[in-house]
Amino acid sequence: MPPSPSVSVNGPNAAPATAQGVDLAVEGEIRRSSPFLALQHRDFRLLWIGSFVSQAGSQMRVVAVGVQLWDLTQNPAALGLLGVFKLVPLLLLSLFGGVIADSFDRRRLLMLTQGTFAASSVLMAAATFYGWMSPGLLYGISALSAAILAFDNPARSAFVPNLVPRRHLANALSLNIIVWQVGTIIGPTLGGFFLPLHTLGFAIIYSIDAVSFTAVLLALFLMHMRPERAESRNVSLGAALDGLRFLRQMPIIMSTMTLDFFATFFGGAMVLLPPFAEQVLHIDRQYWGILYAAPAVGAVVAGVIMSWLGDLKRQGLIVLVSVAAYGVATVVFGVSGLFWLALLGLAGTGAADTVSMVMRQTIRQLNTPDELRGRMTSVNMLFYIGGPQLGEVEAGIAAALIGIGPSIALGGVAVIVVAAFTGYLVPSLRNYVSVS
């Protein structure tokens, strides 16, 4: 299950203001004692384990959808069109997703969304096994999943603070990132073993994904957390637009989101991975999953290095440099004709994107008031999901016109140009220094 890049830091377990000094002292001592503190809390431990199983299954499905669509169409533009069907529901529903997550019981909402995801995978498995699968059905189910994600992502982001005390929240978020990245490595790698089976392999992958959602559903069912206190917010268009109104007042946040949008728009190379592996690298299908997992490997390495470095002050400059590095790694992938070089380029994109993501999250969280964090998650979804989905369309069309490798490399060059122009035109971002 794809996680949200930000979460609210409020919850019923948050420490009162009068205990803040004590909490900070305890937190400093605890951080030195163990990197797995949040796992001592039963409810978080249940969700953490369930999320790992579900994430691995979901990433297997990502591989299967792309490869199956390629098998059915043999058309890069058709792969790019998948982004349109995933983007439109998000554009229509994402703003309301944050309001819903702030207004209703998040555990029940997650049980509903996770159950719907599981049902969609069952449908895909049955359609594939019985020969009903078509590009139209793949597009339709992908659109449904995107619509559900618009509600699942904000609910999941705001749910974690309900499961751990405030002093353990940072550790919980770090553990969530780790489990997401590890699942993103294991899922595609395992999925690659089924790809040579073609139709049967796709059906097996979708079935595994459907079963994997039961891990999260069981975790949610077994939790002992007390019912959440209902928020006094109206589920209305005005409430949904509060995030956009706040964004207009914060150019530093707007610049990071815009930069991320255009970087992922021009650097959307992963959608072309099936034709690239088949027509450029000429590798067997069992190795395709390794290509899908490579960005997550780079992300894990970057995350470990950043944890060693600790707090970084020049966050704005780091964002610009990491986005430019993302473009360079995309160019390496696009011009590679060797399997190992393609892996290196993809791992580089994952590493650079992780550095950028962490810095952008930090800037956004430090400059967003608590009461708007849920809705700012929804607004951010428009950028960090909208960019890649539109980028899939751009990549598919470009590949059909100028070729797969050149279109990827040209997109990487465009990312570098975007980073350079943003640094020049937005000095507030270039000079931004954390005061936390």
Disulfide bonds with the S-S distance in Angstrom:
none
